[in-house]
Amino acid sequence: MNMTTTPRKFLFITLDSLIADIAWRIKLQGHEVKYYVKEKSDKEVGAGFIDMVDSWEPHVDWADVIVFDDVLGQGAIAKRLRDAGKAVIGGTPYTDQLEDDREFGQEELRKLGVHILPYKIFSNFDEAITYIRVQPDRYVMKPCGEAANLKGLLFIGEEDDGRDVIQVLEDYKKAWADKIPTFQLQKRITGVEVAVGAFFNGKEFIYPINVNFEHKKLFPGNLGPSTGEMGTAMFWSGPNKLFSLTLKKMEPKLAEEGFVGYIDLNCIVNGKGIYPLEFTSRFGYPTIIIQEEGMVTPIGDFFNALANGEKPQLKTKAGFQIGVRIVVPPFPFTDKETFEVKSKDSIVYFKGNVQGVHFEDIKLVNGEWVVTGESGVILVICGCGQTMKQAQSQVYQRIKQISVPHMYYRNDIGNRWFEDSDKLHNWGYLREI
């Protein structure tokens, strides 16, 4: 663990306690940390590791750096505190909208001359079904707004006439109409799905950038239901063609907004072009955890400099980093009874050291790592290597060193790279410019 030079006071304000591991690592680097969680079901996540507080407002004056880790209105609070002179990592109402409102995000890119895929927004399931029948094609159905966080509801059509999407819309109309007030139908194209992201200090992007590949399906081989994420492979890079033709174009607007934090753009690319799918205008999960594993610069020092508008030098490891999510029942579904019977209060058993082991829904009780929360997402195990194969070897060796009752995970994170990299290099998108 890299120790810091000047201790600072960090206040974390989080909705769902996704950033507890990072807060703990900043504490281990010698900083003071206070941690507030809004969601009642996640109040125990991180307990024992970090100092939890019941409300964040009384600690604003105490804090040197305030960190927000989500959108959904958090950008308005972050902006207010930043305008009041505080050093804040967090968004603005504009950057929240980039993520929360898919249509808005796509239109902002279109204004900048970035090619986007044809799409249409609906608030009525029957209208969407009629639309597909009139214009049969392969579509992706994406819930908008808060429902976008329910990743299991996103559906990627396989049929050329769209009949599988029609079936899903019929089912959602019966079961999810109240939870999905608006949704997007987007033309589906084939290619490589890849995300490009970078940190922003209020004025400009900080290099290197991050190129990452998410693995959303539950089972190896990209099978089963979509989840929030089962694992991510990544590498750090100088500005490349993928970045320069998309996210880099947002730099003047992000500077105008005074955005501070991390922003990521998920794209699908092929030989014809780059097509952005969606923004993540906050830390990604488990992305930030894997990024921290790949940083040589202590993340506490980096966050402090970023929040204060400095241009910190971000030293990173060469090669590749992989993070594999360890989950327990009922993930990716919500079933309180199953969670309480099978998973709640299970103990993480370490056969070796804890190197590369990061926690998500875990609390510390008498020195034991104990499963808490309710999502069933409990750990992220990370590995690094000069090659993707070396990173894979390290991460899966580390997974063998832990045991949790009923745990499961994907054993193929990173495999996509071996085919995807040939295409991306052939198309020239990873070339540094």
VEXMI-876657 format. One record per residue (C-alpha): x, y, z. Coordinates in steps of 0.05 Angstrom, whole numbers, plus 5000, padded with zeros to 4 digits. Last residue first. Example, Ala and Ser with C-alpha at 12.3 -4.5 7.8 and 13.67 -1.06 7.14 Angstrom:
<rs>
527349795143524649105156
</rs>
This chain:
<rs>
495752014369495951334404493250774361487750394396482450554344486650344283481449874252486549304252488449464324481249434346479848804306485948424332484548674403477448404402479547684388484447594445481048114488474547744496478047234541479147774594474147494644473246754629472346424697465946794714464046794788460346384842460146374917455445884953459445905019465446375014472546155000478846534983485846344959483246024894480846724873488146954877490346434827484646664782486947384785494347224773493246774713488447264681493447834688498847394657494247204599492547944587499948094581504548514625500348294684495348514737490048144778484048374817478848024859472348404869468148184928461048154955455548254903449647894935445248514930442548525002447548895045451948435087457147875078462347855134469847975131472547755199476948185244471848215300466448425249468448785185462748915136462048675064457648865004463549074959470448854981477248844946482148264944488448394902492948184960488847885016493847365037492746605035487046135053482346715068475246525089469847045076464446955128457046875112452747395149447347395096448446875041443946275036438046385083438047155085439447225011434146714992428947075035430647755008429947554935432748054885435947744824443047784798444847534850440647094896445346804917452846974922457547394879465047444867466547984815472847894774477448494762482848484709488748954697493248974636500249204616504049784647502250004717499950724727502851394747497751944747501352614751496353094782493953704743490954114800483654304804483154194880478853574872483953264825489753394874486053074932483652494889490752344866493552384937488251904961489151444901496551334916500251404849502150704825495150594799493049924768489549664832486050334837483450234766480749554785476749864843474550454799471849964746467849514794463649924790464350554748466151224779461651794754459152064687457651384657455651554587451951114538452150764470457451134429458150894357465250884328465950764254465450334191470549794210466849664275465850004342460749954397461650474450461450584526463451284546466751404613467352004659471452044723471552624772470953374772466153744726467054494724461154564677464854984627470654494632465953914618463354294557470354444530472653714542466753364509470453274443475652864480470252344495468952154422473952204364479952324409478451754456477751204403483651504364488351454424490351904482495751544521493650874549491750504612489149794606482749434623478948784636472248804672468248294712461248054727457548724717450649024728447848354707445048114641441747424643445146794618450946684571457147094554461546474547462046444623455446594659452247224688452647674627455648364636463048284618465848984610471849174568476049764588480450314558482950814610486151484594493151674616492352264624488252784660482653114621481753864627478854434668474854154727479953614741477453064694479152324699478651894636474351384602473850944540469050354536469249774487463849354453466749054389462349014328455248844307449749354301443249414340438449974325436350304390429750264425429750704487425450674549420751114590416150984650419850334667418150144739410550224732410349824667414749264696410648624698405248644646408349144597415148814610412548154583409748464519416248864511420248224517416047884464416848484417424348464428424447724407420247894346425248414322425148184249432648034247432347654313437947734364435248304407439348574465435048674527436349144586432048944644437548564681441449214685436449524735440550174739437150414675430650414716432951064748432451424681431651034617430450284604434350014545431549564489436749384436433949274367434748794307430048994251422749034232420249744218412549704219412549124269418049464309414050124314407649744333411249424392414050104413407150424411404349844453409749934505408350674517413551174542418051104482424651404460427351264390434351074367438851114305446150994325450551584339456151914299459852454337459353154306459353534372451853644369450952894359454652774424449953224463444052884428446352194452446952434524440152774522436852144495440151704548437452144605440751904670447851894643448552564608443452844657448152744715453453124676448753714667446253714739453553744760458353184777462752974835469653034867469253654911474254144940469554634976468755354955461255464960460655344885463754654897458554504952452754704906455754324848456453684889449253754913446553834842450953264817448052794869441352834833441252124805448852114792453551724837460251694874460652354910467252534944468553134990475753345002478553765059472753565104471153855173466854415145462553895109461953435169455353675198451953575129453852835121448752485164449051825202456651765199460851145186468351125205471450605159473049855158468449645214462249825175463749825099456749605080452449645143448050225119446749885052439449695063437950395089440450745026443751415044450751195062455651695094463151565104468351955143475651855125482252105154488251995109494151535122494251095060490050585097484451105101484851195025484350435019478150445063474750975021476350574958473149954989466950345010465550614940458950254924455450464988448650544955447251294957454251554973457352165007464752055023468152575067475752575062480452925111487552995086494352695107500352985069505352495039501151875028503151155038503050674979500050005000
</rs>
